Each structure stands twice: as structure tokens, then as C-alpha cells.
């Protein structure tokens, strides 16, 4: 039985997609990620991040209340808490943005406003898969493009620092998220900030071709846009 050209085109497109991104690549963990304490904003002009939960501990970073480049509120991600005798947090261990990736430090709880965070994005770099979780519920799974050899997307725990609709940079697709991660290219925009964004080149999904950013389809970008807020954790895992 003959098929219409439209049906044949659809079958061909499905076959090409299967070759570029086999179903096996989606066989990543279906277990929810480790929860975080929460995320929120800074309540003092300059937040001192210390290497221990003590006022006398060495300062490892200074975070301004607002981002100097655009005066947007600066968000922080709390991953651990120290509590006082009344059971309330006195110190938060946060993920400190900036180079080198992976820095953590402690800040006084009274100097930040931390709220619970049910959302998490998980990226499996080698499998080139992204998941969106809300608490223990997996809501979305899709393929991604990641950093090319020599410009690999960095492994670690990061978070969304800015959300925006690209206007002057259409190759970022329909929506984009800046993250607290930094690529190996310090001369890249923002000093090498790693983005999670849509793309005008969907054929690149499933490949390692970017400068370190995580590319997703415009459909996935729109799905995340309608759900994840500033401060959402982004876990980049190796496999």
C-alpha cells in the first residue's frame, strides 16, 4: 500500500531522530534528585560568604544584593542549614556563584530570605538528557546539546540566576536561563556564564557541540519557562 508524501516525510524524520538520539540514551536514572533547602534573595547590601558557620571564619566571597550589570536581585541557593536551639536556621550553606565552579560557603540566615524550592533540573551530560522534577515527580524529559570537547559543560550543582526572552540573540531560541555555572571560555558573554536555552538549530540536540551551554528544544524551553523560577537548582551529572 502506497503512502502519501506527507506520511513518508514524517517517517523519515522519525528515523533520522532515532539515529541521532537513540531511545537508549534516555535510559537515565528515574530517581528524584537530592532535595535542597531552598533559594531566595539577599537582604543586606553585601553578603559575606564564609568558609565555616562562624562570624570569625575567613570570607571566601562577597555577593552584592543586586547584580551590578543589570541591578536585578541576586539569588542564592541554600543546600544545608545549621539550626539554633529554637529549631530555626542560624546559618545556611550556599552554592557560591563565580569561578571556580563548585564553591560553597556559609552565610547568616538572617541576611537572606530563603524559601522552599520544589523544582529541580537535572542534566545528564554524557547521555545528553534533561529532566525536570517537582519534588519527587518527574514532569519532563528531553534531549539536549552540551559542550564540545575542550569546552565541556561543567559538572556540579548550579542554579538559575536570570530568566529572559532572547531578542538580540535569536540563536538562544524562544527562552533562556542564565545559570551560576561558568564555562572554560572566560571571554564568552558574561565572563563565560553557562546558559540553559532554546535553539534555532534543533538538529544539534543530542550532540556535544556548544561552548559549554546546555541547548534544549524551544518546546522544552517554553515548558521550563512556564514553571521554573529564579533560584531553581540545576544539577549537571556526568552520565
N, C-alpha and C positions, 0 to 999 in steps of 0.2 A: 504494500500500500504506500503510495507516494505521500510525502509530507510537504506542507506549504513552506515557502522560503522563510517566513517568519518563525515557524517552528524549528526549522533547521538552524537558523541563526541562534535561537535560544539554546538548542542542544550543543552547538559548537561552543558558545560562550561558557556553558556549564562545564564542558570537558576541559577547556583551557583553564578555568578557575580551579578545577580539581587537580590539574597537573601542577599549577603554580602554588597551590596551598592544599596539600592532601588532608583528608579527614584526620589522619593520624596526628597531624600537628596540633589538633585541638584536644588531644588526649593529655591534658594537664590536670593538676590537682583540682578536685572539686570540693575541697575542704575550705571553709571560710578562713580568711586571714586573721592573725592575732589582732585583737581589738586595741585601740589606742585610748588614752584618757579623754582626749578631745582637742579642740582647737579654738582659737579666738584672737582677740586683738590686744595690743599693748596699751596700758593705762598711764604710762609715765613718758616724759619726753625722750629719755634714753634708758633702755633696759639693759642692765649689765648681766651678761651670761657668765656664770662662774663654773669652775670645774668640779665643784662639790657644793652640797646644800648648806652653805655657811656664808655669812656676811664677810668673813675674812678670807675666803678662798680666792685664788687668782682669777682674774677676769680673762675669759678666752674670746669674748666677742661683745660688741656694743650694737644694739639694734634700736634705731630711731622709731618713734611712734608712727611716723608716716614715711613712706618711701620717698627719698629725695628727688627721684627722677620724675615723679608724677603726683606726689602728695596723696596717694591712696593710703588708707590704713594698712599697716603691716601686720600680717597674720603670723602666728606661731602655732606649732604642733606640739602638744604635750603627750609624752609617751610613758611617763611614770610620775608618781606623786609620793611625797613624804607628808604624813599627816601628823597633826598635833594631838594632844590628849583629848581634845573635843571631837576628834574624828574628821576634822576638816583639813584640807590640804594647806600646808605651810610653804612647801616648795614644789615646783614642777620641773621635771627633767624634760627639756625640749630638744627638738631637732633644730640645730642652728644652721640657717642658710648661709651660703658662701663657700668659697674654696678654703680647704679641701672638702670634698663631699664627705658626708658621714659624721660631721662634728655633732656632738651633743653637749649640753651643759645645763646648769640649774639656775632657775630664776625664782624670786619670791612670788608666791601665789597671789598676794595682794596687789601685785603690779601688773597683772594680766587678767583678762576676762575669758575664762575657758568654758566652753560649752561642749556637751557630749557630741560625738561625731559618729553617726551610724554608717556613713558611706565610706567605701574604700575602693580604689582602683588597683588592680594587680596586673602587672605586665610580666609575661614570661618571655625574656629576651630571645633565647635560642629557639624556642618554639614559635615565637612571633605571634603571640596570642595576648589579648587584653580581656580582663574580666571586670565587671562592675558588681560590687557586693553592697547590699544594705543589711547591716548586721550579719546574720547567717544565711541570708537569701541571695542566691546568685541571680542577677537580673539580666545580664548581658554578656555575651561572649563574641569576640570578633577577631579578625586577623589584623596585624599591624606591620608597619615597616620600622626598622630600628637602625641604629648607627652602623655605618660601613666599617670594615676592618681598619683599625687605626683610629677610628672615631666612634668607638663603641658607646652605646647608651650606657651610662654608669649604673651599676648595681647598687641597691640601697633603698632606704626609706626616705621619701620626699613628700612634698605636699603642694597643693595648688596655691600659688601666690597671687595670680591675676587671671581674670576671665575677660575675654574680649572677642568682638566680631571683627575679623580682619577686613580692612578697607584698602590700605595702600599695598598690602602684600597678599594678593589673591591666591598664591600657591599654598597658603595656610588653610585653604578650604573655607567652609562655612562658619567654623567657630574654632577658637584656640584657647589653650590654658598655658600660662607660664607656670613653671614649677621651681622648686627650691634647688633642683639639681643643676650642675654645671658640666658642660661638655669639655673635651680636651682642647677645643678651639677657643682660646680666650679672646680672639679678635671677632668672633661671631657676635651678632647683635646682643646687647645687654651683658657683654662680657662673657658670652658663651652659655647663656641660660638655655636649658633644655626645655623644649615645649612639647605639649601633647596637643596635636591639632589635626584638623581635617586635611584633605589633599585634593588637588586638581589632577593628580596622577594616580588613580586607583590601581593601575597596573603594577605600581611599586609595592603594594601591600603584600606581605609575606616575604619580603626581601630585606637584606641589610644594606641600605643604600643612602641613609641620611647622614647629616653631620653630627648626629647624636640625638636628635629629636625623635619622638615617637609619633609616627603618622598613623592616623586611623581614617576610615571612610567618612565621608560627610554625613552619612546616615548615623554612624556611631558618634560623631562629633555633636550632632544635634540631639541625640539621645542623652549624652552626658550633659550637654548644655542645660537641658531641662531638669536636671536632677542634682548634680554635684555642686556644692557651694565652695567658696574660698575656704582654704584650710583642709580640704579633703586629702587624706593620705594617698600617696601613690607608691606602691611597693614594686620595685623592679627586681625580679628574681632572675637567676642565670638561666634556668632551664624551664 
